[in-house]
């Protein structure tokens, strides 16, 4: 018989509060870490990234996490970081002198065009599907859509990029443009796909970790789990998930656009009201044979 339930990640008790079963909590933590690391190991092996490279990244992460937890910087905290991470003082010093530079996460114009095209009511037909647009001219047109996103890149260049990624098609005879994908999945651009992987999964994991550590800022992190399903039922469930994502996107993107514009105008009127926070909202599904998973939801 199958099971169906939902759950959300709640904050862990304060570190000063003793757990009624610390051994069970430690085992659960190690089990969770194994589950988190297994997909990373699979990706590294599949792409030929040796363990030493990943180990170096993990060391950098440990040093940074220890410093963030202690709110300290500089050489004076080497001993405390070494104690917190289990690394030697020499390693901590070396890693501190070779900190990687974090790349700024900025959505590409192509991503923004695709998202706005799929969510803007003015760019959808009566059945809610993205309309075919004339390439040039006043709105609604691809040219107007592209210029509403950015004027730093010519609409022709953006159209070529969308076509190259397999997301849009240009009918040269009619001089119209149409979307040909339901989701932004640039399969022929591995660099972009890896970037999406790091950004989406990284933020999801960061939200869950912040919640279970009981940090002040809480994040929405919920899921529904079901087993005892046939292949046909999985296919039906995926259609339902896709439909719900389209509905969520159509509802939330215009609202977020309005919030962004409101914050921009407020910052122009009062420079002290700077809008410097970012938000990522996602939805995912995953399925596999229960026997292969070897795991059971508690």
Rosetta constraint file for C-alpha pairs under 8 A:
AtomPair CA 1 CA 228 HARMONIC 6.11 0.50
AtomPair CA 2 CA 226 HARMONIC 6.93 0.50
AtomPair CA 2 CA 227 HARMONIC 4.98 0.50
AtomPair CA 2 CA 228 HARMONIC 3.91 0.50
AtomPair CA 2 CA 229 HARMONIC 7.08 0.50
AtomPair CA 3 CA 225 HARMONIC 7.65 0.50
AtomPair CA 3 CA 226 HARMONIC 5.31 0.50
AtomPair CA 3 CA 227 HARMONIC 5.39 0.50
AtomPair CA 3 CA 228 HARMONIC 6.74 0.50
AtomPair CA 4 CA 224 HARMONIC 7.25 0.50
AtomPair CA 4 CA 225 HARMONIC 5.63 0.50
AtomPair CA 4 CA 226 HARMONIC 4.34 0.50
AtomPair CA 4 CA 227 HARMONIC 6.83 0.50
AtomPair CA 5 CA 224 HARMONIC 5.72 0.50
AtomPair CA 5 CA 225 HARMONIC 5.47 0.50
AtomPair CA 5 CA 226 HARMONIC 6.67 0.50
AtomPair CA 6 CA 222 HARMONIC 7.26 0.50
AtomPair CA 6 CA 223 HARMONIC 5.55 0.50
AtomPair CA 6 CA 224 HARMONIC 4.09 0.50
AtomPair CA 6 CA 225 HARMONIC 5.95 0.50
AtomPair CA 7 CA 222 HARMONIC 5.73 0.50
AtomPair CA 7 CA 223 HARMONIC 5.68 0.50
AtomPair CA 7 CA 224 HARMONIC 6.54 0.50
AtomPair CA 8 CA 221 HARMONIC 5.88 0.50
AtomPair CA 8 CA 222 HARMONIC 4.34 0.50
AtomPair CA 8 CA 223 HARMONIC 6.60 0.50
AtomPair CA 9 CA 208 HARMONIC 6.59 0.50
AtomPair CA 9 CA 211 HARMONIC 6.15 0.50
AtomPair CA 9 CA 212 HARMONIC 6.18 0.50
AtomPair CA 9 CA 221 HARMONIC 6.31 0.50
AtomPair CA 9 CA 222 HARMONIC 6.84 0.50
AtomPair CA 10 CA 211 HARMONIC 5.88 0.50
AtomPair CA 10 CA 212 HARMONIC 5.64 0.50
AtomPair CA 10 CA 214 HARMONIC 7.49 0.50
AtomPair CA 11 CA 211 HARMONIC 5.05 0.50
AtomPair CA 11 CA 212 HARMONIC 4.20 0.50
AtomPair CA 11 CA 213 HARMONIC 5.62 0.50
AtomPair CA 11 CA 214 HARMONIC 3.99 0.50
AtomPair CA 11 CA 215 HARMONIC 7.46 0.50
AtomPair CA 12 CA 211 HARMONIC 7.77 0.50
AtomPair CA 12 CA 212 HARMONIC 5.00 0.50
AtomPair CA 12 CA 213 HARMONIC 5.44 0.50
AtomPair CA 12 CA 214 HARMONIC 5.49 0.50
AtomPair CA 13 CA 17 HARMONIC 6.32 0.50
AtomPair CA 13 CA 19 HARMONIC 7.81 0.50
AtomPair CA 13 CA 214 HARMONIC 7.22 0.50
AtomPair CA 14 CA 214 HARMONIC 7.45 0.50
AtomPair CA 18 CA 22 HARMONIC 7.66 0.50
AtomPair CA 19 CA 25 HARMONIC 7.82 0.50
AtomPair CA 21 CA 25 HARMONIC 6.46 0.50
AtomPair CA 22 CA 26 HARMONIC 6.12 0.50
AtomPair CA 23 CA 27 HARMONIC 6.23 0.50
AtomPair CA 24 CA 28 HARMONIC 6.11 0.50
AtomPair CA 25 CA 29 HARMONIC 6.13 0.50
AtomPair CA 26 CA 30 HARMONIC 6.27 0.50
AtomPair CA 27 CA 31 HARMONIC 6.09 0.50
AtomPair CA 28 CA 32 HARMONIC 6.11 0.50
AtomPair CA 29 CA 33 HARMONIC 6.24 0.50
AtomPair CA 30 CA 34 HARMONIC 6.24 0.50
AtomPair CA 31 CA 35 HARMONIC 6.40 0.50
AtomPair CA 32 CA 36 HARMONIC 6.23 0.50
AtomPair CA 33 CA 37 HARMONIC 6.03 0.50
AtomPair CA 34 CA 38 HARMONIC 5.97 0.50
AtomPair CA 35 CA 39 HARMONIC 7.42 0.50
AtomPair CA 36 CA 40 HARMONIC 7.27 0.50
AtomPair CA 37 CA 41 HARMONIC 6.17 0.50
AtomPair CA 38 CA 42 HARMONIC 6.23 0.50
AtomPair CA 39 CA 43 HARMONIC 6.21 0.50
AtomPair CA 40 CA 44 HARMONIC 6.21 0.50
AtomPair CA 41 CA 45 HARMONIC 6.07 0.50
AtomPair CA 42 CA 46 HARMONIC 6.04 0.50
AtomPair CA 43 CA 47 HARMONIC 6.17 0.50
AtomPair CA 44 CA 48 HARMONIC 5.94 0.50
AtomPair CA 44 CA 49 HARMONIC 4.77 0.50
AtomPair CA 44 CA 50 HARMONIC 7.04 0.50
AtomPair CA 44 CA 51 HARMONIC 7.95 0.50
AtomPair CA 44 CA 54 HARMONIC 7.96 0.50
AtomPair CA 45 CA 49 HARMONIC 5.96 0.50
AtomPair CA 45 CA 50 HARMONIC 7.17 0.50
AtomPair CA 49 CA 53 HARMONIC 6.75 0.50
AtomPair CA 49 CA 54 HARMONIC 7.42 0.50
AtomPair CA 50 CA 54 HARMONIC 6.89 0.50
AtomPair CA 51 CA 55 HARMONIC 5.95 0.50
AtomPair CA 52 CA 56 HARMONIC 6.19 0.50
AtomPair CA 53 CA 57 HARMONIC 6.50 0.50
AtomPair CA 54 CA 58 HARMONIC 6.18 0.50
AtomPair CA 55 CA 59 HARMONIC 6.20 0.50
AtomPair CA 56 CA 60 HARMONIC 6.38 0.50
AtomPair CA 57 CA 61 HARMONIC 6.26 0.50
AtomPair CA 58 CA 62 HARMONIC 6.16 0.50
AtomPair CA 59 CA 63 HARMONIC 6.30 0.50
AtomPair CA 59 CA 95 HARMONIC 7.66 0.50
AtomPair CA 60 CA 64 HARMONIC 6.23 0.50
AtomPair CA 60 CA 95 HARMONIC 6.23 0.50
AtomPair CA 60 CA 99 HARMONIC 7.06 0.50
AtomPair CA 61 CA 65 HARMONIC 6.00 0.50
AtomPair CA 62 CA 66 HARMONIC 6.11 0.50
AtomPair CA 62 CA 85 HARMONIC 6.19 0.50
AtomPair CA 63 CA 67 HARMONIC 6.27 0.50
AtomPair CA 63 CA 81 HARMONIC 6.41 0.50
AtomPair CA 63 CA 85 HARMONIC 6.91 0.50
AtomPair CA 63 CA 92 HARMONIC 6.83 0.50
AtomPair CA 63 CA 95 HARMONIC 7.56 0.50
AtomPair CA 63 CA 96 HARMONIC 7.67 0.50
AtomPair CA 64 CA 68 HARMONIC 6.08 0.50
AtomPair CA 65 CA 69 HARMONIC 6.08 0.50
AtomPair CA 66 CA 70 HARMONIC 6.26 0.50
AtomPair CA 66 CA 81 HARMONIC 5.67 0.50
AtomPair CA 66 CA 84 HARMONIC 6.35 0.50
AtomPair CA 66 CA 85 HARMONIC 6.93 0.50
AtomPair CA 67 CA 71 HARMONIC 5.72 0.50
AtomPair CA 67 CA 72 HARMONIC 5.44 0.50
AtomPair CA 67 CA 73 HARMONIC 6.47 0.50
AtomPair CA 67 CA 77 HARMONIC 7.94 0.50
AtomPair CA 67 CA 81 HARMONIC 6.62 0.50
AtomPair CA 68 CA 72 HARMONIC 6.92 0.50
AtomPair CA 72 CA 77 HARMONIC 6.62 0.50
AtomPair CA 73 CA 77 HARMONIC 6.57 0.50
AtomPair CA 74 CA 78 HARMONIC 7.78 0.50
AtomPair CA 75 CA 93 HARMONIC 7.39 0.50
AtomPair CA 77 CA 81 HARMONIC 6.12 0.50
AtomPair CA 78 CA 82 HARMONIC 6.02 0.50
AtomPair CA 78 CA 89 HARMONIC 6.14 0.50
AtomPair CA 78 CA 92 HARMONIC 6.31 0.50
AtomPair CA 78 CA 93 HARMONIC 6.72 0.50
AtomPair CA 79 CA 83 HARMONIC 6.13 0.50
AtomPair CA 79 CA 89 HARMONIC 6.32 0.50
AtomPair CA 80 CA 84 HARMONIC 6.14 0.50
AtomPair CA 81 CA 85 HARMONIC 6.05 0.50
AtomPair CA 81 CA 87 HARMONIC 7.97 0.50
AtomPair CA 81 CA 92 HARMONIC 7.16 0.50
AtomPair CA 82 CA 86 HARMONIC 5.53 0.50
AtomPair CA 82 CA 87 HARMONIC 5.00 0.50
AtomPair CA 82 CA 88 HARMONIC 5.63 0.50
AtomPair CA 82 CA 89 HARMONIC 5.56 0.50
AtomPair CA 82 CA 92 HARMONIC 6.33 0.50
AtomPair CA 83 CA 87 HARMONIC 7.26 0.50
AtomPair CA 87 CA 91 HARMONIC 6.23 0.50
AtomPair CA 87 CA 92 HARMONIC 6.53 0.50
AtomPair CA 88 CA 92 HARMONIC 6.27 0.50
AtomPair CA 89 CA 93 HARMONIC 6.13 0.50
AtomPair CA 90 CA 94 HARMONIC 6.20 0.50
AtomPair CA 91 CA 95 HARMONIC 6.03 0.50
AtomPair CA 92 CA 96 HARMONIC 5.96 0.50
AtomPair CA 93 CA 97 HARMONIC 6.39 0.50
AtomPair CA 94 CA 98 HARMONIC 6.48 0.50
AtomPair CA 95 CA 99 HARMONIC 6.21 0.50
AtomPair CA 105 CA 199 HARMONIC 7.99 0.50
AtomPair CA 107 CA 111 HARMONIC 6.39 0.50
AtomPair CA 107 CA 112 HARMONIC 6.88 0.50
AtomPair CA 108 CA 112 HARMONIC 6.49 0.50
AtomPair CA 109 CA 113 HARMONIC 6.07 0.50
AtomPair CA 109 CA 146 HARMONIC 7.97 0.50
AtomPair CA 109 CA 149 HARMONIC 6.50 0.50
AtomPair CA 109 CA 150 HARMONIC 6.82 0.50
AtomPair CA 109 CA 158 HARMONIC 7.54 0.50
AtomPair CA 110 CA 114 HARMONIC 6.17 0.50
AtomPair CA 110 CA 158 HARMONIC 6.35 0.50
AtomPair CA 110 CA 161 HARMONIC 7.20 0.50
AtomPair CA 110 CA 162 HARMONIC 6.43 0.50
AtomPair CA 111 CA 115 HARMONIC 6.17 0.50
AtomPair CA 111 CA 184 HARMONIC 7.15 0.50
AtomPair CA 112 CA 116 HARMONIC 6.02 0.50
AtomPair CA 112 CA 149 HARMONIC 6.80 0.50
AtomPair CA 113 CA 117 HARMONIC 5.93 0.50
AtomPair CA 113 CA 145 HARMONIC 6.88 0.50
AtomPair CA 113 CA 146 HARMONIC 6.31 0.50
AtomPair CA 113 CA 149 HARMONIC 6.63 0.50
AtomPair CA 114 CA 118 HARMONIC 6.32 0.50
AtomPair CA 114 CA 184 HARMONIC 7.21 0.50
AtomPair CA 115 CA 119 HARMONIC 6.19 0.50
AtomPair CA 115 CA 253 HARMONIC 7.83 0.50
AtomPair CA 116 CA 120 HARMONIC 5.56 0.50
AtomPair CA 116 CA 253 HARMONIC 7.30 0.50
AtomPair CA 117 CA 123 HARMONIC 6.00 0.50
AtomPair CA 117 CA 124 HARMONIC 7.80 0.50
AtomPair CA 117 CA 130 HARMONIC 6.50 0.50
AtomPair CA 117 CA 145 HARMONIC 7.68 0.50
AtomPair CA 118 CA 123 HARMONIC 7.31 0.50
AtomPair CA 118 CA 124 HARMONIC 7.18 0.50
AtomPair CA 118 CA 129 HARMONIC 7.46 0.50
AtomPair CA 118 CA 130 HARMONIC 5.55 0.50
AtomPair CA 118 CA 250 HARMONIC 7.22 0.50
AtomPair CA 119 CA 123 HARMONIC 7.68 0.50
AtomPair CA 119 CA 124 HARMONIC 7.74 0.50
AtomPair CA 119 CA 249 HARMONIC 6.12 0.50
AtomPair CA 119 CA 250 HARMONIC 4.24 0.50
AtomPair CA 119 CA 251 HARMONIC 7.48 0.50
AtomPair CA 119 CA 253 HARMONIC 6.38 0.50
AtomPair CA 119 CA 254 HARMONIC 7.20 0.50
AtomPair CA 120 CA 124 HARMONIC 6.78 0.50
AtomPair CA 120 CA 250 HARMONIC 6.89 0.50
AtomPair CA 120 CA 253 HARMONIC 7.89 0.50
AtomPair CA 120 CA 254 HARMONIC 6.77 0.50
AtomPair CA 121 CA 128 HARMONIC 7.77 0.50
AtomPair CA 121 CA 250 HARMONIC 7.71 0.50
AtomPair CA 122 CA 140 HARMONIC 7.52 0.50
AtomPair CA 123 CA 130 HARMONIC 5.87 0.50
AtomPair CA 123 CA 131 HARMONIC 5.58 0.50
AtomPair CA 123 CA 140 HARMONIC 6.88 0.50
AtomPair CA 124 CA 128 HARMONIC 5.22 0.50
AtomPair CA 124 CA 129 HARMONIC 5.11 0.50
AtomPair CA 124 CA 130 HARMONIC 4.32 0.50
AtomPair CA 124 CA 131 HARMONIC 4.98 0.50
AtomPair CA 125 CA 129 HARMONIC 5.46 0.50
AtomPair CA 125 CA 130 HARMONIC 6.33 0.50
AtomPair CA 125 CA 131 HARMONIC 5.61 0.50
AtomPair CA 130 CA 178 HARMONIC 7.67 0.50
AtomPair CA 130 CA 179 HARMONIC 6.91 0.50
AtomPair CA 131 CA 178 HARMONIC 6.85 0.50
AtomPair CA 132 CA 176 HARMONIC 6.51 0.50
AtomPair CA 132 CA 177 HARMONIC 5.64 0.50
AtomPair CA 132 CA 178 HARMONIC 4.51 0.50
AtomPair CA 132 CA 179 HARMONIC 7.36 0.50
AtomPair CA 133 CA 140 HARMONIC 6.72 0.50
AtomPair CA 133 CA 141 HARMONIC 5.01 0.50
AtomPair CA 133 CA 142 HARMONIC 5.81 0.50
AtomPair CA 133 CA 176 HARMONIC 5.41 0.50
AtomPair CA 133 CA 177 HARMONIC 5.21 0.50
AtomPair CA 133 CA 178 HARMONIC 6.35 0.50
AtomPair CA 134 CA 140 HARMONIC 7.68 0.50
AtomPair CA 134 CA 141 HARMONIC 4.98 0.50
AtomPair CA 134 CA 142 HARMONIC 6.23 0.50
AtomPair CA 134 CA 175 HARMONIC 6.18 0.50
AtomPair CA 134 CA 176 HARMONIC 4.23 0.50
AtomPair CA 134 CA 177 HARMONIC 6.15 0.50
AtomPair CA 135 CA 141 HARMONIC 5.79 0.50
AtomPair CA 135 CA 142 HARMONIC 4.95 0.50
AtomPair CA 135 CA 143 HARMONIC 5.93 0.50
AtomPair CA 135 CA 175 HARMONIC 5.79 0.50
AtomPair CA 135 CA 176 HARMONIC 5.01 0.50
AtomPair CA 135 CA 177 HARMONIC 5.87 0.50
AtomPair CA 136 CA 141 HARMONIC 5.82 0.50
AtomPair CA 136 CA 142 HARMONIC 6.28 0.50
AtomPair CA 136 CA 143 HARMONIC 5.06 0.50
AtomPair CA 136 CA 144 HARMONIC 7.47 0.50
AtomPair CA 137 CA 141 HARMONIC 5.97 0.50
AtomPair CA 137 CA 143 HARMONIC 6.57 0.50
AtomPair CA 137 CA 144 HARMONIC 7.02 0.50
AtomPair CA 138 CA 143 HARMONIC 7.65 0.50
AtomPair CA 138 CA 144 HARMONIC 6.01 0.50
AtomPair CA 139 CA 143 HARMONIC 7.87 0.50
AtomPair CA 139 CA 144 HARMONIC 5.27 0.50
AtomPair CA 139 CA 145 HARMONIC 7.18 0.50
AtomPair CA 140 CA 144 HARMONIC 6.58 0.50
AtomPair CA 140 CA 145 HARMONIC 7.20 0.50
AtomPair CA 141 CA 145 HARMONIC 6.19 0.50
AtomPair CA 142 CA 146 HARMONIC 6.01 0.50
AtomPair CA 142 CA 155 HARMONIC 7.58 0.50
AtomPair CA 142 CA 177 HARMONIC 6.96 0.50
AtomPair CA 143 CA 147 HARMONIC 6.19 0.50
AtomPair CA 143 CA 155 HARMONIC 5.61 0.50
AtomPair CA 144 CA 148 HARMONIC 6.13 0.50
AtomPair CA 145 CA 149 HARMONIC 6.72 0.50
AtomPair CA 146 CA 150 HARMONIC 6.33 0.50
AtomPair CA 146 CA 151 HARMONIC 7.75 0.50
AtomPair CA 146 CA 155 HARMONIC 5.59 0.50
AtomPair CA 146 CA 158 HARMONIC 7.35 0.50
AtomPair CA 147 CA 151 HARMONIC 5.25 0.50
AtomPair CA 147 CA 155 HARMONIC 6.96 0.50
AtomPair CA 153 CA 157 HARMONIC 6.77 0.50
AtomPair CA 153 CA 158 HARMONIC 6.97 0.50
AtomPair CA 154 CA 158 HARMONIC 6.56 0.50
AtomPair CA 155 CA 159 HARMONIC 6.07 0.50
AtomPair CA 156 CA 160 HARMONIC 6.22 0.50
AtomPair CA 157 CA 161 HARMONIC 6.26 0.50
AtomPair CA 158 CA 162 HARMONIC 6.26 0.50
AtomPair CA 159 CA 163 HARMONIC 6.17 0.50
AtomPair CA 159 CA 168 HARMONIC 7.71 0.50
AtomPair CA 160 CA 164 HARMONIC 6.00 0.50
AtomPair CA 161 CA 165 HARMONIC 6.19 0.50
AtomPair CA 162 CA 166 HARMONIC 6.38 0.50
AtomPair CA 162 CA 167 HARMONIC 5.32 0.50
AtomPair CA 162 CA 168 HARMONIC 5.47 0.50
AtomPair CA 163 CA 167 HARMONIC 5.78 0.50
AtomPair CA 163 CA 168 HARMONIC 4.83 0.50
AtomPair CA 163 CA 169 HARMONIC 5.66 0.50
AtomPair CA 163 CA 170 HARMONIC 7.40 0.50
AtomPair CA 165 CA 186 HARMONIC 5.15 0.50
AtomPair CA 165 CA 187 HARMONIC 7.11 0.50
AtomPair CA 165 CA 188 HARMONIC 6.29 0.50
AtomPair CA 165 CA 189 HARMONIC 7.05 0.50
AtomPair CA 166 CA 180 HARMONIC 7.38 0.50
AtomPair CA 166 CA 181 HARMONIC 7.61 0.50
AtomPair CA 166 CA 186 HARMONIC 6.95 0.50
AtomPair CA 167 CA 179 HARMONIC 5.89 0.50
AtomPair CA 167 CA 180 HARMONIC 5.47 0.50
AtomPair CA 167 CA 181 HARMONIC 5.31 0.50
AtomPair CA 167 CA 184 HARMONIC 7.09 0.50
AtomPair CA 167 CA 185 HARMONIC 7.98 0.50
AtomPair CA 167 CA 186 HARMONIC 7.54 0.50
AtomPair CA 168 CA 177 HARMONIC 6.81 0.50
AtomPair CA 168 CA 178 HARMONIC 5.54 0.50
AtomPair CA 168 CA 179 HARMONIC 4.29 0.50
AtomPair CA 168 CA 180 HARMONIC 5.23 0.50
AtomPair CA 168 CA 181 HARMONIC 7.28 0.50
AtomPair CA 169 CA 177 HARMONIC 5.68 0.50
AtomPair CA 169 CA 178 HARMONIC 5.46 0.50
AtomPair CA 169 CA 179 HARMONIC 6.41 0.50
AtomPair CA 169 CA 180 HARMONIC 6.69 0.50
AtomPair CA 170 CA 175 HARMONIC 6.82 0.50
AtomPair CA 170 CA 176 HARMONIC 5.87 0.50
AtomPair CA 170 CA 177 HARMONIC 4.56 0.50
AtomPair CA 170 CA 178 HARMONIC 6.72 0.50
AtomPair CA 171 CA 175 HARMONIC 5.32 0.50
AtomPair CA 171 CA 176 HARMONIC 5.27 0.50
AtomPair CA 171 CA 177 HARMONIC 6.20 0.50
AtomPair CA 172 CA 176 HARMONIC 6.97 0.50
AtomPair CA 185 CA 193 HARMONIC 7.36 0.50
AtomPair CA 186 CA 190 HARMONIC 7.58 0.50
AtomPair CA 186 CA 192 HARMONIC 7.14 0.50
AtomPair CA 186 CA 193 HARMONIC 6.58 0.50
AtomPair CA 187 CA 193 HARMONIC 7.22 0.50
AtomPair CA 189 CA 193 HARMONIC 6.39 0.50
AtomPair CA 190 CA 194 HARMONIC 6.07 0.50
AtomPair CA 191 CA 195 HARMONIC 6.25 0.50
AtomPair CA 192 CA 196 HARMONIC 6.24 0.50
AtomPair CA 193 CA 197 HARMONIC 6.19 0.50
AtomPair CA 194 CA 198 HARMONIC 6.28 0.50
AtomPair CA 195 CA 199 HARMONIC 6.15 0.50
AtomPair CA 196 CA 200 HARMONIC 5.78 0.50
AtomPair CA 197 CA 201 HARMONIC 5.74 0.50
AtomPair CA 197 CA 202 HARMONIC 7.54 0.50
AtomPair CA 198 CA 202 HARMONIC 5.23 0.50
AtomPair CA 199 CA 203 HARMONIC 6.01 0.50
AtomPair CA 200 CA 204 HARMONIC 6.24 0.50
AtomPair CA 200 CA 280 HARMONIC 7.84 0.50
AtomPair CA 200 CA 282 HARMONIC 7.67 0.50
AtomPair CA 201 CA 205 HARMONIC 6.00 0.50
AtomPair CA 202 CA 206 HARMONIC 6.05 0.50
AtomPair CA 203 CA 207 HARMONIC 6.08 0.50
AtomPair CA 203 CA 280 HARMONIC 7.49 0.50
AtomPair CA 204 CA 208 HARMONIC 6.42 0.50
AtomPair CA 204 CA 221 HARMONIC 7.92 0.50
AtomPair CA 205 CA 209 HARMONIC 6.11 0.50
AtomPair CA 206 CA 210 HARMONIC 6.04 0.50
AtomPair CA 207 CA 211 HARMONIC 6.26 0.50
AtomPair CA 207 CA 218 HARMONIC 7.77 0.50
AtomPair CA 207 CA 219 HARMONIC 5.63 0.50
AtomPair CA 207 CA 220 HARMONIC 7.60 0.50
AtomPair CA 207 CA 221 HARMONIC 6.98 0.50
AtomPair CA 208 CA 212 HARMONIC 6.30 0.50
AtomPair CA 208 CA 219 HARMONIC 7.54 0.50
AtomPair CA 208 CA 221 HARMONIC 6.44 0.50
AtomPair CA 209 CA 213 HARMONIC 6.06 0.50
AtomPair CA 210 CA 214 HARMONIC 6.29 0.50
AtomPair CA 210 CA 215 HARMONIC 5.44 0.50
AtomPair CA 210 CA 217 HARMONIC 7.57 0.50
AtomPair CA 210 CA 218 HARMONIC 7.13 0.50
AtomPair CA 210 CA 219 HARMONIC 7.69 0.50
AtomPair CA 211 CA 215 HARMONIC 6.23 0.50
AtomPair CA 211 CA 217 HARMONIC 7.92 0.50
AtomPair CA 211 CA 218 HARMONIC 5.85 0.50
AtomPair CA 211 CA 219 HARMONIC 6.63 0.50
AtomPair CA 214 CA 218 HARMONIC 7.94 0.50
AtomPair CA 225 CA 297 HARMONIC 7.88 0.50
AtomPair CA 227 CA 290 HARMONIC 7.31 0.50
AtomPair CA 229 CA 233 HARMONIC 5.81 0.50
AtomPair CA 229 CA 234 HARMONIC 6.45 0.50
AtomPair CA 230 CA 234 HARMONIC 6.24 0.50
AtomPair CA 231 CA 235 HARMONIC 6.28 0.50
AtomPair CA 232 CA 236 HARMONIC 6.29 0.50
AtomPair CA 233 CA 237 HARMONIC 6.07 0.50
AtomPair CA 234 CA 238 HARMONIC 6.17 0.50
AtomPair CA 234 CA 287 HARMONIC 7.70 0.50
AtomPair CA 235 CA 239 HARMONIC 6.46 0.50
AtomPair CA 236 CA 240 HARMONIC 6.45 0.50
AtomPair CA 237 CA 241 HARMONIC 6.22 0.50
AtomPair CA 238 CA 242 HARMONIC 6.13 0.50
AtomPair CA 238 CA 285 HARMONIC 7.67 0.50
AtomPair CA 239 CA 243 HARMONIC 6.17 0.50
AtomPair CA 240 CA 244 HARMONIC 6.19 0.50
AtomPair CA 241 CA 245 HARMONIC 6.16 0.50
AtomPair CA 241 CA 285 HARMONIC 7.62 0.50
AtomPair CA 242 CA 246 HARMONIC 6.27 0.50
AtomPair CA 243 CA 247 HARMONIC 6.31 0.50
AtomPair CA 244 CA 248 HARMONIC 6.09 0.50
AtomPair CA 245 CA 249 HARMONIC 6.00 0.50
AtomPair CA 245 CA 283 HARMONIC 7.01 0.50
AtomPair CA 246 CA 250 HARMONIC 6.08 0.50
AtomPair CA 247 CA 251 HARMONIC 6.20 0.50
AtomPair CA 248 CA 252 HARMONIC 5.94 0.50
AtomPair CA 249 CA 253 HARMONIC 5.72 0.50
AtomPair CA 250 CA 254 HARMONIC 7.22 0.50
AtomPair CA 251 CA 255 HARMONIC 7.01 0.50
AtomPair CA 252 CA 256 HARMONIC 6.08 0.50
AtomPair CA 253 CA 257 HARMONIC 6.11 0.50
AtomPair CA 254 CA 258 HARMONIC 6.26 0.50
AtomPair CA 255 CA 259 HARMONIC 6.28 0.50
AtomPair CA 256 CA 260 HARMONIC 6.09 0.50
AtomPair CA 257 CA 261 HARMONIC 6.22 0.50
AtomPair CA 258 CA 262 HARMONIC 6.09 0.50
AtomPair CA 259 CA 263 HARMONIC 6.14 0.50
AtomPair CA 260 CA 264 HARMONIC 6.13 0.50
AtomPair CA 261 CA 265 HARMONIC 6.23 0.50
AtomPair CA 262 CA 266 HARMONIC 6.16 0.50
AtomPair CA 263 CA 267 HARMONIC 6.08 0.50
AtomPair CA 263 CA 274 HARMONIC 7.90 0.50
AtomPair CA 263 CA 275 HARMONIC 6.27 0.50
AtomPair CA 264 CA 268 HARMONIC 6.27 0.50
AtomPair CA 264 CA 275 HARMONIC 7.41 0.50
AtomPair CA 265 CA 269 HARMONIC 6.30 0.50
AtomPair CA 266 CA 270 HARMONIC 6.00 0.50
AtomPair CA 266 CA 271 HARMONIC 7.93 0.50
AtomPair CA 266 CA 273 HARMONIC 6.71 0.50
AtomPair CA 267 CA 271 HARMONIC 4.87 0.50
AtomPair CA 267 CA 272 HARMONIC 6.90 0.50
AtomPair CA 267 CA 273 HARMONIC 5.08 0.50
AtomPair CA 267 CA 274 HARMONIC 5.47 0.50
AtomPair CA 267 CA 275 HARMONIC 7.13 0.50
AtomPair CA 288 CA 292 HARMONIC 7.23 0.50
AtomPair CA 288 CA 293 HARMONIC 6.91 0.50
AtomPair CA 289 CA 293 HARMONIC 6.43 0.50
AtomPair CA 290 CA 294 HARMONIC 6.67 0.50
AtomPair CA 290 CA 295 HARMONIC 7.50 0.50
